[in-house]
Amino acid sequence: MRGEYRIGVDVGGTNTDAVLLNDELQLVAKVKTPTTEDVDEGLATAIQMVLSANGVIPASISRVMLGTTHATNAVLQRRDLASVTVIRIGGPATRSVPPLSTWPADLRTVVSAGEVIVDGGFEFDGREHVPFDEPGLRRFLEELPERPEACAITSIFSPVSAEHEHIAAAVAADVLGEDTPISLSCDIGSIGILERENACVLNAALRRVARQIVDGLSAALRDQAIEATPYFAQNDGTLMALERVLEFPVLTVGSGPANSMRGAAYLTGLREAIVVDVGGTSTDVGVLANGFPRESAIPVEIGGVRTNSRMPDLLSIALGGGTRVRTDGDDLVIGPDSVGYQLTSEALCFGGPVLTLSDMAVRSGRATMGHHPVDEVSGLRAVEAIARIDQMFEDSIDRMKLTRSEQPVIAVGGGSVLLPDSLAGVSEVHRPENYEVANAIGAAIAPISAEVDQLLVLGPGGRDEVIERARDAAIGSAIALGAEPERTEVVALEELTMAYLKDDVLRLRVKAAGPLQ
């Protein structure tokens, strides 16, 4: 079978899903395999299986898109993280709140290889706060007891002017060596310094994980003789190229739920809806806005660290197909722990010893799965469990809605058989074909995007002129990253008037996206 094909893969906590799409983005093959303890091995297995499913030759694969939990798990489990020297350019104004002061102690111990605040930075209107203390930074770096594996540099209001961050990066490269990875906050977060600094440090700490991700995918493609261009899914439901993953791994942390939402939009054609993605371990509830995940308007925590990276606005609950169910006298205890990727060996309906929500769904007649009867489960208990999870679904959907009117819901994910056909506050529950691999489909069809976040002074052309400049900058950046020029468009624009400044200033966040060339 010849032609141009693309493979989309999503590595979840319970399953690794892979899909094969043709050049018209039609599904040709799909596989779902349990995620292995060695994630790279499971990735290679999924790619091999989806190729074998339809007899497609490796030479016909032109692109491979991957969404993975590598970065998320590294932060949550405090493993494989690089040691980071943290440099803040913000003295004397920011000395009262030291870097990483809000981090969990165990994570700070693993990551921090020394922290410093040096004088410098800029004001909100672009004026220099105080001169940059270059000699002080150089002394600090030269006196470090050990060379760090990475470096994170944050300056006050660097999205307005990043001049001091770039000077500091040159000093760090000179002292620590040109091969030391350096992350600049101006490339990662927006105005707020503490959340931007946190995101920058996490990004630096994840640089080693990024290399593992890239090497794992490259090895899997090499083993299958696939000479395709690889892309990685990022937090906003779009793609980034290989080299950007190595530079900005923190942007992959929320890619799984974003993939599911993009896949849900593609499978149903809906651009405004609530998406309920039920896996084996947890459920993510998000909102589609103009076909893309609605971004969180508040700082998002990653492993206990508040950041202002672009992240989907999500509500996650510990409820999935593998969630354990226990009885405590007359009480029924649901979760929060799960058998995860061991569902097909541990759940009662698969002949295992553990009572799960999948067993309750089978016993109540809501779902059909497995090969072992669950008659020993009380029918009344099953009905009670199902009623409880229905209420959890309804409460979660209600918390994510921005209106009192009924909204459509798209049910995706392998565990979405737990979701009923009707819910309070929901106009319709959509169950699209191939719903169980919506996450992998979302990765495969994702566009390339770019975002501009700028403070712009209103000139003679007024508001319209600066908005047009920002739109052109975002579209140009997306095209430079590989989007089709004719089909790249602005998909989100946020405008905020800045008070208390001498000049009329607008803060503009503009995101543009387009399909791959």
C-alpha positions as CSV (number, residue, x, y, z in Angstrom):
1,M,0.0,0.0,0.0
2,R,1.6,3.3,-1.1
3,G,0.9,6.9,-0.6
4,E,1.7,9.4,2.1
5,Y,0.7,8.4,5.6
6,R,1.1,9.8,9.0
7,I,1.2,8.1,12.4
8,G,-0.2,9.6,15.6
9,V,0.8,8.2,18.9
10,D,-0.3,9.1,22.4
11,V,1.4,7.6,25.5
12,G,-1.0,7.6,28.4
13,G,-0.8,6.3,32.0
14,T,-2.8,3.2,31.1
15,N,-2.6,2.7,27.3
16,T,-0.5,3.7,24.4
17,D,-2.6,4.5,21.4
18,A,-1.5,4.7,17.8
19,V,-3.3,5.5,14.6
20,L,-2.4,5.5,10.9
21,L,-4.0,8.3,8.7
22,N,-3.8,8.6,4.9
23,D,-3.0,11.9,3.1
24,E,-6.7,12.8,3.3
25,L,-6.6,12.4,7.1
26,Q,-8.8,9.4,7.0
27,L,-8.2,6.7,9.6
28,V,-6.6,3.6,8.1
29,A,-5.6,1.6,11.2
30,K,-5.7,1.9,15.0
31,V,-4.2,0.0,17.9
32,K,-4.4,0.3,21.7
33,T,-1.8,-1.4,23.8
34,P,-1.1,-1.3,27.5
35,T,1.6,1.3,28.5
36,T,4.7,-0.6,29.6
37,E,6.9,0.3,32.5
38,D,9.6,1.1,29.9
39,V,7.7,3.7,28.0
40,D,10.0,3.6,25.0
41,E,9.4,-0.1,24.5
42,G,5.6,0.5,24.5
43,L,6.0,3.3,22.0
44,A,8.0,1.1,19.6
45,T,5.5,-1.7,20.0
46,A,2.5,0.6,19.2
47,I,4.2,1.9,16.1
48,Q,5.1,-1.6,14.9
49,M,1.5,-2.8,15.5
50,V,-0.2,0.0,13.7
51,L,2.1,-0.6,10.7
52,S,1.3,-4.3,10.7
53,A,-2.4,-3.7,11.0
54,N,-2.8,-2.5,7.4
55,G,0.4,-3.7,5.7
56,V,1.7,-0.2,5.1
57,I,5.3,-0.1,4.1
58,P,7.6,2.2,6.3
59,A,8.7,4.2,3.2
60,S,5.2,5.6,2.8
61,I,5.2,7.2,6.3
62,S,5.9,10.9,5.9
63,R,5.2,12.2,9.4
64,V,5.0,10.8,13.0
65,M,3.3,12.8,15.7
66,L,3.8,12.0,19.4
67,G,2.0,13.0,22.6
68,T,3.7,11.6,25.7
69,T,3.6,11.7,29.5
70,H,7.4,11.6,29.8
71,A,7.7,15.2,31.0
72,T,4.7,15.1,33.2
73,N,5.7,11.9,34.9
74,A,9.3,13.2,35.4
75,V,8.0,16.2,37.4
76,L,5.4,14.2,39.3
77,Q,7.8,11.4,40.2
78,R,10.9,13.7,40.8
79,R,13.0,11.6,38.5
80,D,15.4,12.1,35.5
81,L,15.4,15.9,36.2
82,A,18.5,17.9,35.5
83,S,20.2,20.0,38.2
84,V,19.6,23.7,37.5
85,T,21.4,26.9,38.5
86,V,18.6,29.5,38.9
87,I,19.4,33.1,38.0
88,R,16.9,35.9,38.7
89,I,17.7,39.4,37.4
90,G,15.5,41.5,39.7
91,G,17.4,43.0,42.5
92,P,16.9,44.9,44.6
93,A,13.1,44.9,44.1
94,T,12.4,41.1,44.3
95,R,14.7,40.0,47.1
96,S,11.9,39.5,49.6
97,V,10.7,36.4,47.7
98,P,13.6,34.2,46.7
99,P,13.6,31.9,43.7
100,L,11.8,28.5,44.2
101,S,10.5,29.6,47.6
102,T,7.0,28.2,46.7
103,W,8.3,24.8,45.4
104,P,7.7,21.5,47.3
105,A,10.8,20.8,49.3
106,D,11.5,17.4,47.7
107,L,11.4,18.8,44.2
108,R,13.5,21.9,45.0
109,T,16.2,19.5,46.5
110,V,16.3,17.5,43.3
111,V,16.4,20.4,40.9
112,S,18.3,23.4,42.5
113,A,22.0,23.6,42.0
114,G,22.2,27.1,43.4
115,E,20.1,30.3,43.2
116,V,21.0,33.9,43.0
117,I,19.3,37.3,42.6
118,V,21.4,39.9,40.8
119,D,20.5,43.6,40.2
120,G,18.9,44.4,36.8
121,G,15.7,44.1,34.8
122,F,13.3,46.5,33.3
123,E,10.2,48.4,34.3
124,F,6.7,47.7,32.8
125,D,7.1,50.5,30.3
126,G,10.5,49.3,29.0
127,R,12.8,51.6,31.1
128,E,15.7,50.0,32.8
129,H,15.0,49.1,36.4
130,V,18.6,49.3,37.5
131,P,21.8,48.5,35.6
132,F,22.6,44.8,35.2
133,D,25.1,43.5,37.7
134,E,27.2,41.4,35.3
135,P,30.3,41.1,37.6
136,G,28.1,39.9,40.4
137,L,26.6,37.1,38.2
138,R,30.0,36.1,37.0
139,R,31.4,35.8,40.5
140,F,28.4,33.6,41.6
141,L,28.8,31.3,38.6
142,E,32.6,30.9,39.1
143,E,32.1,30.1,42.8
144,L,29.5,27.3,42.2
145,P,30.8,24.1,44.0
146,E,29.7,21.9,41.0
147,R,28.9,22.6,37.4
148,P,25.1,22.4,36.9
149,E,23.5,20.4,34.2
150,A,21.3,23.3,33.0
151,C,20.7,27.0,33.7
152,A,17.5,29.0,34.0
153,I,17.5,32.8,33.7
154,T,14.6,35.1,34.6
155,S,14.4,38.9,34.5
156,I,11.6,41.2,35.7
157,F,9.4,42.2,32.7
158,S,11.6,40.3,30.2
159,P,8.6,39.9,27.9
160,V,8.9,43.7,27.6
161,S,12.7,43.7,27.2
162,A,14.8,40.6,27.3
163,E,18.1,42.5,27.0
164,H,19.5,41.6,30.4
165,E,18.4,37.9,30.0
166,H,20.5,37.6,26.8
167,I,23.5,39.3,28.5
168,A,23.2,36.9,31.4
169,A,23.0,33.9,29.0
170,A,26.2,35.0,27.4
171,V,27.9,35.2,30.8
172,A,26.6,31.8,31.8
173,A,27.8,30.2,28.6
174,D,31.2,31.7,29.0
175,V,31.6,30.4,32.6
176,L,29.7,27.1,32.5
177,G,30.5,26.2,29.0
178,E,28.8,26.5,25.6
179,D,27.3,23.1,25.9
180,T,25.3,23.9,29.1
181,P,21.6,24.2,28.2
182,I,20.2,27.6,29.0
183,S,16.5,28.5,29.3
184,L,15.3,32.1,29.1
185,S,12.0,33.0,30.7
186,C,11.2,35.5,27.9
187,D,10.7,32.5,25.6
188,I,8.5,30.5,27.9
189,G,6.1,32.5,30.1
190,S,4.2,35.8,30.2
191,I,4.4,38.9,32.5
192,G,4.1,37.5,36.1
193,I,7.6,36.9,37.3
194,L,7.2,34.1,39.9
195,E,5.1,31.8,37.6
196,R,7.3,32.6,34.6
197,E,10.4,31.9,36.6
198,N,8.9,28.5,37.8
199,A,8.1,27.6,34.2
200,C,11.6,28.5,33.1
201,V,13.3,26.4,35.8
202,L,11.0,23.4,35.1
203,N,11.9,23.8,31.4
204,A,15.6,23.7,32.2
205,A,15.2,20.7,34.5
206,L,13.3,18.8,31.8
207,R,16.0,19.2,29.1
208,R,17.5,15.8,30.0
209,V,14.0,14.2,29.7
210,A,13.5,15.9,26.4
211,R,16.6,14.2,25.1
212,Q,15.3,10.9,26.3
213,I,12.0,11.5,24.5
214,V,13.7,12.4,21.3
215,D,16.1,9.5,21.4
216,G,13.3,7.1,22.3
217,L,11.2,8.1,19.3
218,S,14.2,8.2,17.0
219,A,15.1,4.7,18.0
220,A,11.5,3.4,17.5
221,L,11.4,4.9,14.0
222,R,14.9,3.6,13.2
223,D,13.9,0.1,14.3
224,Q,10.9,0.2,11.9
225,A,13.0,1.7,9.0
226,I,10.7,4.8,9.0
227,E,12.4,7.9,7.6
228,A,9.7,10.3,8.6
229,T,9.7,13.8,10.0
230,P,8.8,13.6,13.7
231,Y,6.7,16.2,15.6
232,F,5.7,16.4,19.2
233,A,2.3,17.5,20.5
234,Q,2.3,20.5,22.9
235,N,0.0,21.9,25.6
236,D,-2.3,23.9,23.3
237,G,-3.2,21.1,20.9
238,T,-0.6,22.0,18.2
239,L,2.7,20.6,17.2
240,M,6.3,21.5,17.6
241,A,9.4,20.3,15.7
242,L,12.1,18.0,17.1
243,E,14.5,20.8,17.9
244,R,11.9,22.8,19.8
245,V,11.1,19.9,22.0
246,L,14.8,19.8,23.1
247,E,14.6,23.6,23.8
248,F,11.1,23.8,25.3
249,P,10.1,20.5,26.9
250,V,7.8,22.2,29.4
251,L,5.4,22.9,26.5
252,T,4.7,19.2,26.2
253,V,3.4,18.7,29.8
254,G,-0.3,19.1,29.0
255,S,-0.2,17.5,25.6
256,G,-2.3,14.4,26.4
257,P,-5.6,16.2,27.3
258,A,-5.0,18.7,24.5
259,N,-4.7,15.8,22.0
260,S,-7.9,14.3,23.2
261,M,-9.8,17.6,22.7
262,R,-8.4,18.2,19.3
263,G,-9.3,14.6,18.3
264,A,-12.8,15.1,19.7
265,A,-13.3,18.2,17.6
266,Y,-12.0,16.4,14.5
267,L,-14.2,13.3,15.0
268,T,-17.4,15.3,15.6
269,G,-16.9,18.5,13.6
270,L,-17.9,20.4,16.8
271,R,-15.9,23.5,17.6
272,E,-17.7,24.5,20.8
273,A,-18.3,21.7,23.3
274,I,-17.3,20.1,26.6
275,V,-14.9,17.2,26.2
276,V,-14.9,14.4,28.8
277,D,-11.8,12.2,28.3
278,V,-12.0,9.1,30.5
279,G,-8.9,6.9,30.7
280,G,-8.0,4.0,32.9
281,T,-6.8,6.1,35.8
282,S,-8.4,9.6,35.6
283,T,-10.9,11.8,33.8
284,D,-10.0,15.1,32.2
285,V,-12.9,17.6,31.5
286,G,-12.0,20.4,29.2
287,V,-13.7,22.9,26.9
288,L,-13.4,23.4,23.1
289,A,-13.3,27.0,22.0
290,N,-13.1,27.5,18.3
291,G,-11.9,23.9,17.9
292,F,-9.0,24.3,20.3
293,P,-8.6,23.6,24.0
294,R,-9.6,26.6,26.1
295,E,-6.5,27.9,27.8
296,S,-6.4,28.4,31.6
297,A,-6.8,32.0,32.6
298,I,-5.0,31.4,35.9
299,P,-1.6,29.9,36.7
300,V,-1.5,26.1,36.4
301,E,0.3,23.8,38.9
302,I,2.7,21.2,37.5
303,G,3.8,18.8,40.2
304,G,3.0,21.4,42.9
305,V,4.7,24.3,41.1
306,R,2.6,27.2,39.8
307,T,3.5,28.2,36.3
308,N,2.0,30.5,33.6
309,S,2.9,28.3,30.6
310,R,0.2,27.8,28.1
311,M,-1.9,25.0,29.5
312,P,-5.4,23.7,28.8
313,D,-8.1,24.7,31.2
314,L,-8.8,21.3,32.7
315,L,-10.6,19.7,35.6
316,S,-9.1,16.3,36.4
317,I,-10.7,13.8,38.7
318,A,-9.5,10.4,39.9
319,L,-12.1,8.4,38.0
320,G,-11.4,5.9,35.2
321,G,-12.0,2.4,34.0
322,G,-9.3,1.0,36.4
323,T,-10.4,2.9,39.5
324,R,-10.6,0.6,42.5
325,V,-13.9,0.1,44.3
326,R,-14.0,-1.0,47.9
327,T,-16.7,-1.6,50.5
328,D,-16.3,-0.3,54.0
329,G,-19.3,-1.7,55.9
330,D,-22.3,-0.1,54.2
331,D,-20.2,2.5,52.5
332,L,-18.9,2.3,49.0
333,V,-15.4,3.7,48.5
334,I,-14.5,4.7,44.9
335,G,-10.8,5.3,44.2
336,P,-8.8,7.4,44.1
337,D,-6.2,4.7,43.3
338,S,-6.4,2.7,40.0
339,V,-4.9,-0.5,38.6
340,G,-3.9,1.6,35.6
341,Y,-2.3,-0.3,32.7
342,Q,-2.8,-3.6,34.6
343,L,-6.6,-3.3,34.0
344,T,-6.7,-6.3,31.6
345,S,-5.1,-8.6,34.1
346,E,-6.3,-7.2,37.5
347,A,-10.0,-6.4,36.9
348,L,-12.6,-9.0,37.8
349,C,-14.1,-9.0,34.3
350,F,-10.7,-10.0,32.9
351,G,-10.3,-12.8,35.5
352,G,-8.3,-10.7,38.0
353,P,-8.8,-10.2,41.8
354,V,-9.6,-6.5,41.9
355,L,-13.0,-4.8,41.9
356,T,-12.9,-1.8,39.5
357,L,-15.4,0.6,38.0
358,S,-15.2,-1.4,34.8
359,D,-16.6,-4.3,36.7
360,M,-19.4,-2.2,38.1
361,A,-20.2,-0.9,34.5
362,V,-20.4,-4.5,33.3
363,R,-22.5,-5.7,36.2
364,S,-25.0,-2.8,35.7
365,G,-25.3,-3.4,32.0
366,R,-23.7,-0.1,31.0
367,A,-20.7,-1.7,29.4
368,T,-19.6,-5.0,27.8
369,M,-15.9,-6.0,28.2
370,G,-13.7,-8.7,29.4
371,H,-14.2,-12.5,29.4
372,H,-15.0,-13.4,33.0
373,P,-18.5,-13.1,34.6
374,V,-18.9,-10.7,37.5
375,D,-22.0,-12.2,39.0
376,E,-20.4,-12.2,42.4
377,V,-20.8,-8.4,42.4
378,S,-24.0,-7.2,44.0
379,G,-26.3,-5.7,41.4
380,L,-27.5,-3.0,44.0
381,R,-23.9,-2.1,44.7
382,A,-23.2,-1.7,41.0
383,V,-26.2,0.6,40.6
384,E,-25.0,2.6,43.5
385,A,-21.5,2.9,42.1
386,I,-22.8,4.0,38.7
387,A,-25.1,6.6,40.2
388,R,-22.1,8.0,42.2
389,I,-19.9,8.3,39.1
390,D,-22.8,9.9,37.1
391,Q,-23.0,12.6,39.8
392,M,-19.2,13.1,39.6
393,F,-19.4,13.5,35.8
394,E,-22.3,16.0,36.1
395,D,-20.5,18.1,38.8
396,S,-17.3,18.2,36.8
397,I,-19.0,19.3,33.6
398,D,-21.0,22.0,35.5
399,R,-17.8,23.4,37.0
400,M,-16.3,23.8,33.5
401,K,-19.3,25.5,31.9
402,L,-19.3,29.3,31.5
403,T,-23.1,29.4,30.9
404,R,-26.2,28.0,32.6
405,S,-27.5,26.7,29.3
406,E,-27.1,23.1,28.3
407,Q,-23.9,22.3,26.4
408,P,-23.0,19.4,24.1
409,V,-20.5,16.8,25.5
410,I,-18.1,14.7,23.5
411,A,-17.1,11.5,25.2
412,V,-13.7,10.1,24.3
413,G,-11.1,7.8,25.8
414,G,-11.2,4.1,26.3
415,G,-12.9,4.5,29.7
416,S,-15.7,6.7,28.3
417,V,-18.1,3.7,28.3
418,L,-18.6,4.8,31.9
419,L,-20.3,7.9,30.8
420,P,-24.1,7.7,30.4
421,D,-26.1,8.7,27.3
422,S,-27.7,11.6,29.1
423,L,-26.6,13.9,31.9
424,A,-28.1,16.9,33.7
425,G,-27.1,20.2,32.0
426,V,-26.0,18.4,28.8
427,S,-27.8,18.9,25.5
428,E,-26.4,15.8,23.9
429,V,-23.6,13.2,24.6
430,H,-21.7,12.6,21.4
431,R,-19.8,9.3,21.0
432,P,-18.0,9.5,17.8
433,E,-16.6,6.5,15.9
434,N,-13.0,5.8,17.0
435,Y,-13.6,7.7,20.3
436,E,-11.2,5.4,22.1
437,V,-8.2,6.7,20.1
438,A,-9.2,10.3,19.9
439,N,-6.0,11.3,21.7
440,A,-3.7,9.7,19.0
441,I,-5.9,11.2,16.2
442,G,-5.6,14.6,17.8
443,A,-1.8,14.3,17.7
444,A,-1.9,13.1,14.1
445,I,-4.1,16.0,12.8
446,A,-2.7,18.8,15.0
447,P,-1.6,22.0,13.3
448,I,1.6,24.1,13.8
449,S,1.1,27.2,15.9
450,A,2.9,30.2,17.2
451,E,2.0,32.8,19.8
452,V,2.9,36.5,20.3
453,D,2.6,38.1,23.7
454,Q,3.6,41.7,23.5
455,L,3.2,45.1,25.1
456,L,2.6,47.6,22.2
457,V,2.5,51.4,22.3
458,L,-0.4,52.9,20.4
459,G,0.9,55.0,17.5
460,P,-0.8,57.2,15.0
461,G,-2.6,54.2,13.6
462,G,-4.2,53.5,17.0
463,R,-5.5,50.2,18.2
464,D,-6.2,48.7,14.8
465,E,-2.6,49.2,13.7
466,V,-1.0,47.4,16.7
467,I,-3.4,44.5,16.5
468,E,-2.7,44.1,12.8
469,R,1.1,44.1,13.6
470,A,0.6,41.5,16.3
471,R,-1.5,39.3,14.0
472,D,1.0,39.5,11.2
473,A,3.8,38.6,13.7
474,A,1.9,35.5,15.0
475,I,1.0,34.3,11.5
476,G,4.6,34.8,10.3
477,S,6.0,32.9,13.2
478,A,3.6,29.9,12.6
479,I,4.6,29.9,8.9
480,A,8.3,30.0,9.8
481,L,7.7,26.9,12.0
482,G,6.2,24.9,9.1
483,A,2.5,25.9,8.7
484,E,0.9,26.3,5.3
485,P,1.0,30.1,4.5
486,E,-2.4,30.1,2.7
487,R,-4.2,28.2,5.5
488,T,-2.6,29.8,8.6
489,E,-5.0,32.0,10.6
490,V,-5.4,33.7,14.0
491,V,-7.3,31.3,16.3
492,A,-7.1,33.4,19.5
493,L,-6.6,37.0,20.4
494,E,-6.6,38.5,23.9
495,E,-6.4,42.2,24.5
496,L,-5.7,44.0,27.8
497,T,-5.3,47.8,28.3
498,M,-2.5,48.6,30.6
499,A,-3.3,51.4,33.1
500,Y,-0.9,53.7,35.0
501,L,1.6,54.0,32.1
502,K,2.7,57.2,30.5
503,D,1.8,56.1,27.0
504,D,-1.3,54.3,25.7
505,V,-0.2,50.6,25.8
506,L,-2.0,47.4,24.9
507,R,-1.0,43.9,25.9
508,L,-1.8,41.6,23.1
509,R,-1.7,37.8,23.1
510,V,-2.3,36.4,19.6
511,K,-2.1,32.8,18.6
512,A,-2.0,31.7,14.9
513,A,-2.2,28.1,13.7
514,G,-2.2,26.3,10.3
515,P,-1.8,22.8,9.0
516,L,1.6,21.4,8.2
517,Q,3.1,22.2,4.9
